Amino acid sequence: MWVCSALRGARTLAQLQRGLLPASSSHGPAASSYSSSAEPSRVWALVYGHHGDPAKVVELKNLELAAVGGSDVRVKMLAAPINPSDINMIQGNYGLLPKLPAVGGNEGIGQVVAVGSSVTGLKPGDWVIPANAGLGTWQTEAVFSEEALIGIPSDIPLQSAATLGVNPCTAYRMLVDFEQLQPGDSVIQNASNSGVGQAVIQIAAALGLRTINVVRDRPDIQNLTDRLKNLGAEHVITEEELRKPEMKNLFKDMPQPRLALNCVGGKSSTELLRQLAPGGTMVTYGGMAKQPVVASVSLLIFKDLKLRGFWLSQWKKDHSPDSHHVIIQRSQSEAGGETDQRDRPRKAPQDAFLPQTAPLLTTSSY
C-alpha cells in the first residue's frame, strides 16, 4: 500500500486506506529554485500524537511547512509505502520510536524542491530517500536536514526507489555478513516472497548463490513458484514440504546451506535449522508467526549451529553513514553480465534487487 498523492484531498484515515495509490510514473515538472525567505506553505501529513491502534490514533492534518534554513532540504514526497515496521512504530512496539507527535512512514522517495545555502550534496530535482528510519515520509512535502537524506538516481522505477533503503539492504547485509559464502553455495530462507525474501533471491542469484525458498502453500502456488524462479530462485518449496523426509533428496545435487534467513519464527525456524550444514548460521530478522524461535539442543551441540539476529537500523548505528550509501549502490549494481549459471553468477533480471511491484513492499505477505 502507498501513501503519496492520495494524501491530497483525503479527509479521513478510512478514506486514505481505501485510496492509497502509487504516484504517477511521471517524475513531474522540474523543481524550481527556492528562496529561504519565501512564505511557508501548508502540507498534508498523517500524524499520531500517542501510540496505539493506527486506525484510531493516526490523523490527517494540514501542517505549516517550515522555512528552509542553511543545511535544510525541502522535499516533495513522490511515494511512500506502508510496511509492518510503520505499523509497529505507531503501536509503540518497535525498537526505534520517534518523539511524539510524529509523522508516520519510514520509507519513501522524494524529489528535492529547494536547498539551503549550506547544502552541497543535493540540488533541486534530485531524488532522495531517508537515511534512517523514523523520518516521517507520510506527508506531501517536508523540510529535512541534508544528513537525513541519501541521493539516488532518478532513472529507476518509482516503486523500486521508494523501497530501496530497507529490504534490499537488509538482504545484502545478511548474505555477506554472517557466512563467507562462495559461488555455488546455498542459502535457505522462509517468507521467501516477502520484500526481503525477493531481494535475497535476486542478490543471491547475482552472487552465484543457490537458494531454497520456503513459502506457505496456497491455491496459486504454481504462479508464485514461477514468479520467484523468474527472479532467480532455484528451489521453491512449501512449509509442509520443508518438514518431509524427502527434503534430504534436495541435497543430492547441491550443498547443504550454511546460512538460513528466518523471518517467521516458530516451527518454520526450527525446520530451517534442521536443514543447515554443521557449523551453519541462522539469522533472524523478523517474527511474523509471533512465536519464539525454538532450537533443538542436539542441533546446537552436535552440529554447532549459530543463532544470530539482524536489524538494519542497528547496523547503521554501528557503521558510518557512507557504509549505508555503499550498500544502496551495491544493491543497484551487483548484477553482472550473462554467464554460465552452473558455476558463475546468473544474469539478474532487469532492475535487480529493486522491488518490482507493490506486493514486494511488505514482509507480511509470505
N, C-alpha and C positions, 0 to 999 in steps of 0.2 A: 504494500500500500504506500501511497505517496502523499506528501504534503507539499504543495507548491502553489501554482496559480489558483488552485481550488480555494485557497485562503481568501482570495479576493471575492467579496460578496457573500461568503459564508457567514451565517449568523449564529449557529449553534453547533456544539460538538457533534450532535447526531447528524446534522446536515453535512458536516465535514466528513464524517465517517462514511456516509453514503456516496460522497462525491470526490474522494481522493483520486486524482488522476495525475499522470506524469505531465510535465510541461511539454509544450510543443517542441518538436525536434529542431525547430528553427532556433538559432542562437540569439535571435532578436537583434534589434538595432545596436549599432556600436555605442559603447558607453561614452558619455560626454565628459568633458573636463569639469572640474568642480572647484569652487572657491570655499574655503573654510568659513567664510563669513555669510554663506548662504543661509536662508531661513530654514530651520529644521522642518522636516516633513513628518507625516503620520504613516505608520505601518501597521499591518495586521500581524498578530502573533498569538500562538497557543501557549498560555501561561498557567502555571499552577502555583498556588500560594502555600499549600501544605501537601503532605504525602497522603496517598490513598488510591481508591479506585479511579483510574484515569477518566472514566465516563462521568465521574462526579466532581473531580477536582480540577480538571483542565477547562479553562475558559478561553474563548476567543476575545481578544482585547485589541483595541486601537491605541497604539502607543506612540509617543513622540520619539522620533529618531534623533539620537544625539548628534551634535555637530562634530565634524571631523577635525581632530587635533593633529599634532605633528607626526606621530607614529601610527595614526589610525588609518583604517581602510574601510571604505563604505562598500558594502556588497549587496547585490541583488540576488536573492536566492532563486535558482532555476528549478531545483527539485531536491526533495529530501525524503528518505524512506522512513517507514515506521518499523522498527525492529524490536525484538524481545528486550534488548537492553534498555531501549527507550521506555518501555512499559515498566520494567523493573525499577528504573530510576525514579519514575513518578510514584510508584508504590512505596519507595523508600527502602527497598531491599537489594540495592545494587552496591557494589564495592566502592563506587565513587558517587557522591551526591553533591550537586551544586548548591550554592547558597540560595535560599528562598526569599522572595518569589523568583521563579526561574522559567525561562522559555524551554519547551521540550525540544528533543531532537539532538542526536549525537553525530549524525552523518548528513551529507548533502553536498551539492555542487552549487557554487555561486559565481557570479561574474562581477569583477571589480568595476564599480561606478566611479569612485574617486579615491584619491590617496592624499594623506597629509604631507607636509613639506619635508618630513624626516624619513619618509618611506623610500627605500632604494631598490627593493627586490620585486616590487609589483607595480603595475601600471593599469590605468583604465582599459577594460576589455579583457584582461587576463581571467582565466578560470582558476578558482581556488576551492580547496576542501579544508575541513578542520584539521588542525594538527593534533588535537586531543579530544577526548570525549567531554561532554558537558558544555559544549559551546553554545548550544541553543539554535538549531537550524530551522525550527518550525516558525519561520516568520518571513514576510515578503522581502524585507530589507533589514540590514543591521550594520552597525559600526563595530568592527573588531580591531584589535591590535594586530600589527603586521606579524608578530611572532606567533599568533594563534592560527595562522593560515599557511597552507602549502600550495604553491602554484603548480598547476598541472597542464598538460597540452589540451587545447580546445578542439582537437580533431578526433576525439574518441566519443563513442555513443554516450548520450546524456545519462542514461540509467547506469551505465558502467562507471562513469565518472562519479556519480552520486554515491556509489557503494564501493569505491576503490580503497578507501582508507582503513577498513577494518577486516573484512572477510579474507580478501587475498593476502593481506599482510600477515594475518593470523596463520593462514595455511602455509605460507612460505617459511615463517619462523619455525613452525612445528616440524616441518620437513627437514630443516637444516640444522637445528639447534640441539637435538636430543640424541640422534644416532648419526654416525658418519656413513651415510648410505652412498652406494655407488650404482652406476647404471646396471640394470638387471636385478637389483634388489627389489623386494616387495614391501608394500605398506598395506595394512588393513585398517578400515575405518567404518564406523557406523554413522547414521544420519548423513548418508553419502549424497543425498540430493538437497541438502541444505546449502546455504550460501558458501560456508567454509568448505563443505564437502565437495562441491563442484569446483571450487578453486583448487582444492587439493588434487583432484583428478587432472586438471589441466596443467598445473605446475609440475606434478609428478611425471606426466607424460613427456613434458618438455625436458625434464631432467633424466629421462630414460628409466624411470622407476615404474614398477608394475603394481597395479592397485587391485585390491579386493574390496569391493564396495558393498556394504550391508545396508539394506533398506527394509522398511516394513512392507509386507505383502499388501496388494490392492488389486482391484479388478483390472486396471490398466497397467499391470506390472510390465508387460512386454514393451509398451510405449515408453515407460520410464527407463527400462533397460536399454532400449535403442538410443534414447536421448543421452544417457550417461556414457554409453560406449562411443557415441559420436563426439563427445568431449574428450575421449581418450581413456575411459575406463576399460580395464582388461576383463575383470570379472564383476558381475553384479549378482548378488545373492540376497535372499530374504532372511529375516531374523530366524525364521523356522529352519531354513536350510543350514544356517550357521550352526545350529545345535545338533545336526545329524552326523552320525559316524562317517558318512560319505565325504565329509569335508576334507578328510585326510587325502582323498584322491586328488584334490586340487594341487597338492604339493609334490605330485609325481613329476611335474614338468616345470615347477617354479619353486624357488627357495621359500621356506617359512619366513614370515615377516619378522623383522627385528623392531618395527615401530608400529604401534597401534594408536589410533586417534579416536578418543571417546567423547562424544557429545551427548550421550544418553544416560549412562549410569545403569544401575540395576542389573538385571540378568544379561542385558546386552553387553555391558562392560565385562562381566565375568566370562562370557563366551569369547570376547576379543582376547582376553588374557590367555585362554586355553590354546589359542592358535599361534601365540608368539613363540619364536625360537628362543632357546636358552640364552639368558642374559639380555633379552629384549626389554623394551620400554613401552609402557602405555601412558600417553599424555591425555589428561582430561581437561577439556576446555568448556564443557557445558554439562548440564544435568537435566535434560528435557523430560526424562521419566520421573523426575523428582523423587528418585530413590538413590540410596547410597551405593557407592562402588564397593562390591564385595569381592575380595581377593582370597583365593584358596591358599591356605597356609603351605600346602605341599608345593604349589606353583612358586611361591616366594622362596621357599627353602631349596627345593631340588632343581628349579630352573633359574633361580637367581634373577627373577623379574623385577623391574623397577617401575614404581608408580610416581608420575610427576604431574604437575598442573601447569597450565599456561593461561595468562591473561595479558592481552596486548597492552592494556593501559599500564600495567606494572612493568612490562618490558620497556616501554617508552620512558618510564620514570628512571629506569636503571641505565639508560643509554642516552647519548647526546641526540638532540633534535635532528642533526644531519643523518644519523643512522636510520631514522624513520623515513626520511626523504629517499635514502638509498633503497629501502625495501620497496617503496612505491615504484621507483624506477625499474628495479629488477622485476617487479610484478608485471610491468608492461613489456619488458624486453627479453625475458628469459627464453621465450620460444625461439628455437633455431630453425635452420633450413630442413628440407625434407631429407631423411636419412634412412638407412636400413633399420627398421624398427625392432629387429631381433636383438641387437646389442647396442643400439645407439638411440638417442632421443628421437621420438617421433615428431613429425611436423605438427605443431599445435594448431587448433582451429583459429580462424581469424578472430582478433580481439581476445587472444588467450589470456586467461586469468581474470578477465573482466566480466562481471555478471552480465548475462545477455538479456534476461527478461525479468519481469517483476517477481516470479516465483523464487528467484535466487536471492531475494533480499533478506529473508529471514532464516534463522536456524530452527524454526519451529515446524517447518514442513519437511519431514523426512520420511 
